[in-house]
Amino acid sequence: MARIQPDAAPAEKLTRVFVAHTLAEARSAEDVLTQKGIDYVVTVEDLARTLFGSPRNVAVFEVAEAKATRCAEILTMAGFGAGVVTG
C-alpha cells in the first residue's frame, strides 16, 4: 500500500487527514503511512504568497473516508499532531 495518483483513487470518498507545510514533513508522513500499509493521495495546494510573490504550497494527504480516523490516530502518535485534520 502506498501513495496513489489522484486519478487512480478508489471510488470511495476521500477525506483530508493531514497537511504538511514542509517537504521534510511530507516525506516523513509518507514514510509513516506507507509503513502502516495505508493507501493515500497527496495533492499540492496553494497556501499563500511570500513577501516577494513566490507561491507557498502545502501537501495535503487524503485517505478513504472509512480509514480517516485511524489514519489521524497513526499520524498523531507519530508526532504529526499539528498538521492532523480531525472532524
N, C-alpha and C positions, 0 to 999 in steps of 0.2 A: 504494500500500500504506500502511496506517496502522493506527490503533487500531481494534480490533474489539470489539463488545459480547460479553460472556461467553456469552450465549445464541446468538450467531451465529458462534461459533468453529468452525473446521473439525473434522471428526470425529477428526483426529489427536490423540494425547495431547499435552497442553500441559505444558511444563516451566518452572519458575521460573528466571529468569535474572538478575533484578535486584530489589533492594529499596531504594526511595527513602525517606529519612527526613524530607525536607522537600518542600514543594510546588515550590520552585525547582528542586530536584534532579530531581523527577519530570518537570517540564516540559522541562528540558534533555535528559533521557533520551528523552522522547517526540520531541523535535526530531531527535535523532541517529538514532533508529530509523526515523522517517518519511523522513528524507533518504536513508537506505540502502535504502528500499523493503521494510522488514520489517513483516509483519503481527504485531501483538502485542495481548494482552489485559491490561488493568490492573484490578486489584481493590484495594480498601482493606481492610486488616486491622488489628485492634486490636493494639497493641504492649504498652501498659501504661496506668497511670493516673498523672496528675501528683500532686503533693503535695496539691492542692486537689480532687482527684477527677475532674478533666476527663480525657476519653479522649485517649490519644496514639496516633495512627494512622500506618501506613506504606502506601505504594503498592507493590504487588507486580506486577512485569511478568512475563508468561509468553509463551512463543512455542512453535511446533510443535517437538516433540522433535528432529526432524531438523535444525532450524536453531539449536538451543541453543548449541552450541559456537561457531559462527561469530558469533552474536549476543553471546555473552560476550566474545569477542575484540574485536569492534567497540566495545563499551561500555568495555572496559579501555583500549583505545587512545585513546578519547575522554576518559579521565581519571576514569572512574567505578569504579575498581578496588575501593574499599572496600565498595560495595554489590553487586558482581557475585557471583552464586551459581555456583559451579563444582562439578562432580561430582555 
